[in-house]
């Protein structure tokens, strides 16, 4: 009986001692690798794997976070874990670009820090591609993609859901430009998307690229007068007379221009193996005749101020008779007197 009691006491003591052992007696975490070690700040990065030893973050307060001076910590969501591996999602959308420290905190609050272990990069984008089309069966077509964040691009290819991808061999690469060579041997004639992919599996598609028929026609162009400039679909092609070979099938716009003449344009349709003759009769620009009129000097008379003189009132002053008038009057009076005296 005493022996059984002793054993029970020993077992109880062992259990008490075990309970008294602090959790911190567990091995501390140690980070050896983060893969992928970067992400773009336009979305959350899933599937980031942290490898190492001593991981014990299966319950609170164990966690994984990103830290950077002057920035708010970014707490990861742990989607899978073991003592040597943690799979996380980092919500880095719109976060500051640059290097961040990776921190693993065990549930006993022991932690390990991998300085600069994760880099947040600016999201990559595509702005333009040159050229925008190529002919099927061309075996070495160089295209240049312009955009941002392109230095980490692993592959560039043409995508159409109905056909196999056409992958470029990248020949040069910077953060703003990627140049690659594509082989269009037996490629299907259709419209494709330009796609790029980085080493973390992030894919972006968007720009259009056309694969057109390798069948061509020709245009023989003359003009009157000659030596006029030729433009085919807005691209300069020399001066008249000239023959344009290897013109792709379909509709094209021809413009003929020459200084002093009105611009001439036509739409033509190219068929396989056919040469189209185009003769542009240019109309001379008519110059308007300018008539010169001699200037005439107009003399303006000085203004005349008319002064109105008041009309004088009429007077009864008799005008004195002249000497002749006086003699005539006297003569008449005398003659009258004689007549009156005659018996």
C-alpha positions in Angstrom: 0.0 0.0 0.0 2.8 2.4 0.9 4.6 1.5 -2.3 1.5 2.4 -4.3 1.2 5.7 -2.5 4.8 6.5 -3.1 4.4 5.8 -6.8 1.4 8.0 -7.0 3.3 10.8 -5.3 6.1 10.4 -7.7 3.8 10.6 -10.7 2.1 13.6 -9.3 5.4 15.3 -8.7 6.5 14.6 -12.3 3.3 16.0 -13.6 3.7 19.1 -11.5 7.2 19.6 -12.6 6.2 19.2 -16.2 3.5 21.7 -15.9 5.9 24.1 -14.3 8.4 23.9 -17.2 8.0 27.2 -19.2 7.0 27.0 -22.8 10.1 29.1 -23.6 12.0 25.9 -23.2 11.0 25.2 -26.8 13.7 25.8 -29.5 13.6 29.4 -30.8 12.6 29.9 -34.5 15.3 30.3 -37.1 14.6 31.6 -40.7 16.8 30.3 -43.5 14.9 31.2 -46.7 11.8 33.1 -48.0 10.5 32.2 -51.5 9.4 34.1 -53.4 11.4 36.9 -51.7 9.4 39.7 -53.4 5.9 40.8 -54.4 4.2 43.7 -56.2 2.2 46.3 -54.4 -1.0 45.9 -56.4 -2.4 42.8 -54.7 -1.8 40.3 -51.9 1.0 37.8 -52.5 -0.1 34.2 -51.8 2.1 31.1 -51.4 5.1 32.8 -49.8 7.1 29.9 -48.2 9.3 30.5 -45.2 11.7 27.7 -44.4 13.8 27.2 -41.3 13.6 25.4 -37.9 11.8 25.7 -34.6 8.6 27.2 -36.0 5.7 26.9 -33.5 3.1 29.4 -34.6 0.0 27.1 -34.7 -1.9 29.3 -32.2 -1.9 32.8 -30.8 0.3 34.7 -30.2 2.4 33.0 -32.8 2.5 35.0 -36.0 4.5 36.1 -39.1 4.8 39.8 -40.1 6.8 42.2 -42.2 8.5 45.2 -40.6 10.1 48.4 -42.0 11.2 51.5 -40.2 8.6 54.2 -40.4 5.9 51.9 -41.7 3.0 50.0 -40.0 3.7 46.2 -39.6 2.1 43.9 -42.2 0.7 40.8 -40.6 0.6 37.7 -42.8 -2.1 35.0 -42.9 -0.6 31.6 -42.2 -2.2 29.0 -44.5 0.0 26.0 -43.7 2.7 25.3 -41.1 5.2 22.8 -39.7 8.3 23.0 -37.5 10.4 23.8 -40.6 8.0 25.5 -43.1 5.4 28.2 -43.0 3.2 29.1 -46.0 1.8 32.7 -45.9 -0.2 35.3 -47.7 1.2 38.9 -47.4 -1.4 41.7 -47.9 1.0 44.2 -49.5 -1.4 46.1 -51.8 -0.5 49.8 -51.9 2.3 49.2 -49.3 5.6 51.1 -49.5 8.1 49.9 -52.1 11.4 48.6 -50.7 13.0 46.0 -48.4 11.1 44.7 -45.4 12.3 42.5 -42.5 10.6 39.1 -42.1 9.7 38.2 -38.5 8.5 34.9 -37.2 7.1 34.9 -33.6 6.5 31.6 -31.9 3.6 31.2 -29.4 6.1 31.4 -26.5 7.0 34.9 -28.0 10.5 33.9 -29.1 11.2 35.3 -32.5 13.7 35.4 -35.4 14.2 38.3 -37.8 15.5 38.0 -41.4 16.6 41.5 -42.2 15.5 42.6 -45.7 14.1 39.2 -46.3 11.2 40.4 -48.5 11.1 43.1 -51.1 7.9 45.0 -52.1 8.2 46.1 -55.7 6.2 48.5 -57.8 3.6 46.6 -59.8 4.6 45.9 -63.4 2.7 47.3 -66.3 2.7 47.2 -70.1 2.5 50.5 -72.1 3.2 49.6 -75.8 4.7 46.9 -78.1 6.6 47.4 -81.3 5.7 46.2 -83.9 2.1 45.4 -83.4 1.9 42.7 -86.1 3.9 40.2 -88.0 3.4 37.7 -90.8 2.9 34.0 -90.3 5.9 31.9 -91.2 8.3 34.7 -90.3 10.9 32.9 -88.2 12.8 35.7 -86.4 10.6 38.7 -85.4 12.0 41.0 -82.8 9.4 42.8 -80.6 10.0 45.4 -77.9 7.7 45.8 -74.9 7.7 49.0 -73.0 6.3 49.4 -69.5 7.3 49.5 -65.8 8.7 47.0 -63.3 9.9 44.7 -66.1 13.3 43.8 -64.7 12.0 40.7 -63.0 10.0 39.4 -65.9 10.9 35.7 -66.6 8.9 35.2 -69.8 7.1 37.0 -72.5 4.7 35.3 -74.9 1.6 35.6 -77.2 -1.6 34.1 -75.9 -4.7 33.0 -77.7 -7.0 30.5 -76.0 -7.4 28.5 -79.2 -3.7 27.9 -79.9 -0.5 27.1 -78.1 1.4 30.0 -76.6 4.2 31.6 -78.8 7.1 32.3 -76.4 9.7 34.9 -77.0 13.4 34.4 -76.4 14.3 37.4 -74.3 17.4 39.1 -75.6 17.6 42.3 -73.4 15.8 43.5 -70.4 15.5 46.6 -68.1 13.0 47.9 -65.7 11.2 49.7 -68.5 11.8 47.6 -71.6 12.0 44.0 -72.6 13.1 42.9 -76.1 12.5 39.3 -77.4 12.6 37.3 -80.6 9.6 35.2 -81.7 9.3 32.4 -84.3 6.0 32.4 -86.2 6.6 29.3 -88.3 3.1 27.9 -89.1 1.5 30.3 -86.6 -2.2 30.7 -86.9 -3.5 34.0 -88.4 -5.4 35.7 -85.6 -5.3 38.3 -82.8 -3.2 37.5 -79.7 -2.5 39.1 -76.3 1.0 40.0 -75.2 1.6 38.4 -71.8 4.4 38.6 -69.3 5.2 36.4 -66.2 7.6 36.8 -63.3 9.4 34.2 -61.3 6.6 34.2 -58.7 4.1 33.2 -61.2 2.4 36.5 -61.5 1.0 37.0 -65.1 -0.2 40.1 -66.8 -1.8 40.2 -70.3 -3.3 43.0 -72.3 -1.7 44.5 -75.4 -2.9 43.2 -78.8 -0.7 41.6 -81.4 -1.8 40.5 -84.9 -0.4 37.6 -86.9 -1.4 38.3 -90.5 -1.1 36.3 -93.8 2.3 36.0 -95.4 0.6 36.2 -98.8 1.3 39.6 -100.4 0.6 41.8 -103.4 2.2 44.8 -105.1 1.3 48.4 -106.0 2.9 50.2 -109.0 2.5 53.9 -108.4 3.0 56.8 -110.9 2.0 60.4 -110.8 1.8 63.5 -113.0 4.0 65.4 -112.3 6.5 62.8 -111.0 8.7 62.9 -107.9 5.7 63.2 -105.6 5.9 61.6 -102.1 4.2 58.3 -101.5 2.5 57.4 -98.2 1.0 53.9 -97.6 -1.2 53.8 -94.5 0.5 57.0 -93.3 4.1 55.5 -93.7 6.5 57.2 -96.1 7.5 54.9 -99.0 9.5 57.1 -101.3 8.7 59.1 -104.4 6.9 58.4 -107.7 7.3 56.4 -109.9 7.8 53.4 -107.6 6.6 49.8 -107.0 5.7 48.7 -103.5 6.3 45.0 -103.0 5.2 42.7 -100.2 2.1 44.7 -99.4 -0.2 42.7 -97.1 -3.6 41.6 -98.2 -6.6 43.8 -97.6 -7.4 47.5 -97.8 -4.7 50.2 -97.7 -4.8 53.9 -98.1 -2.4 55.6 -100.6 -1.6 59.3 -100.3 0.4 61.2 -103.0 1.6 64.7 -102.2 3.8 67.3 -103.8 4.5 70.9 -103.0 2.3 73.3 -105.0 -0.3 70.5 -105.8 -3.4 69.3 -104.0 -3.1 66.1 -102.0 -4.3 63.0 -103.8 -5.6 59.8 -102.0 -7.2 56.5 -102.8 -8.2 53.2 -101.0 -6.9 50.1 -102.7 -7.5 46.4 -102.0 -4.5 44.1 -102.2 -5.0 40.5 -103.4 -2.4 37.7 -103.3 0.1 37.8 -106.1 -1.6 40.7 -107.9 0.0 44.0 -108.8 -2.3 47.0 -108.8 -1.5 50.1 -110.9 -2.2 53.5 -109.4 -1.7 56.7 -111.5 -2.2 60.0 -109.6 -3.1 63.0 -111.7 -2.2 65.9 -109.4 -4.1 69.2 -109.6 -2.0 72.4 -109.2 -3.1 74.6 -106.4 -4.6 77.8 -107.9 -3.1 81.0 -106.5 -5.6 83.8 -106.0 -4.9 87.0 -108.0 -4.5 90.1 -105.9 -5.4 93.5 -107.5 -3.5 96.5 -106.3 -5.5 99.7 -106.1 -3.5 103.0 -106.2 -4.1 105.1 -103.1 -6.1 108.4 -103.8 -5.5 111.4 -101.7 -8.8 113.1 -100.7 -8.5 116.7 -99.8 -11.2 117.7 -97.3 -12.2 121.4 -97.4 -11.9 123.3 -94.3 -15.2 123.8 -92.5 -16.8 127.2 -93.2 -18.7 128.9 -90.4 -21.7 130.7 -91.8 -22.7 133.8 -89.8 -26.3 134.8 -90.2 -26.8 138.6 -90.2 -30.2 139.8 -89.0 -32.4 141.3 -91.6 -32.8 145.1 -90.9 -36.2 146.5 -90.5 -37.5 148.4 -93.6 -37.2 152.3 -93.4 -39.2 155.1 -95.2 -36.1 157.2 -96.0 -36.6 158.4 -99.6 -33.7 158.0 -101.9 -32.6 161.5 -103.2 -33.2 162.1 -106.9 -30.3 162.4 -109.3 -29.8 165.8 -111.2 -31.2 164.3 -114.4 -34.3 163.1 -112.7 -34.7 166.7 -111.2 -34.6 168.4 -114.7 -37.1 165.9 -116.1 -39.5 166.6 -113.3 -39.2 170.4 -113.8 -39.6 170.1 -117.5 -42.8 168.1 -117.1 -44.2 170.6 -114.7 -43.5 173.5 -117.0 -45.0 171.8 -120.0 -48.1 171.2 -118.0 -48.4 174.8 -116.9 -48.2 176.0 -120.5 -50.9 173.7 -121.7 -53.1 174.9 -118.9 -52.6 178.6 -119.9 -53.4 178.1 -123.6 -56.8 179.7 -124.6 
